[in-house]
Amino acid sequence: MMPFSDEDLRPPVASIIKTKIAPMLARDGGAIELLDIINGKIFIQLKGACVGCSASGSTLKFIVEKELKSAIHPELIIINVPNGMEDKLQEL
């Protein structure tokens, strides 16, 4: 069980994405957007060059998850939302 509410998580998650993760992805033409936080699950969407890139799974695991889990909580669940699923987060 996450010791933080979704509202508590939003500022640090958004900050880490903006200051640490987005610049790393931007170097390769990629981008990331924080879509929502629901029940401790962080819904992001990789964009730009990340879409369809064979390394996007590694990016998610070794950059996005690593940064967020080490900075906030090791049990965070990060979900990369496929294009077109933005309004169906509860189904993911």
Secondary structure, DSSP 8 states (H G I E B T S, - for coil): --SS-HHHHHHHHHHHIIIIIHHHHHTTTEEEEEEEEETTEEEEEEEETTTT-TTHHHHIIIIIIHHHHHHT-TT-EEEE--TT-TT-GGG-
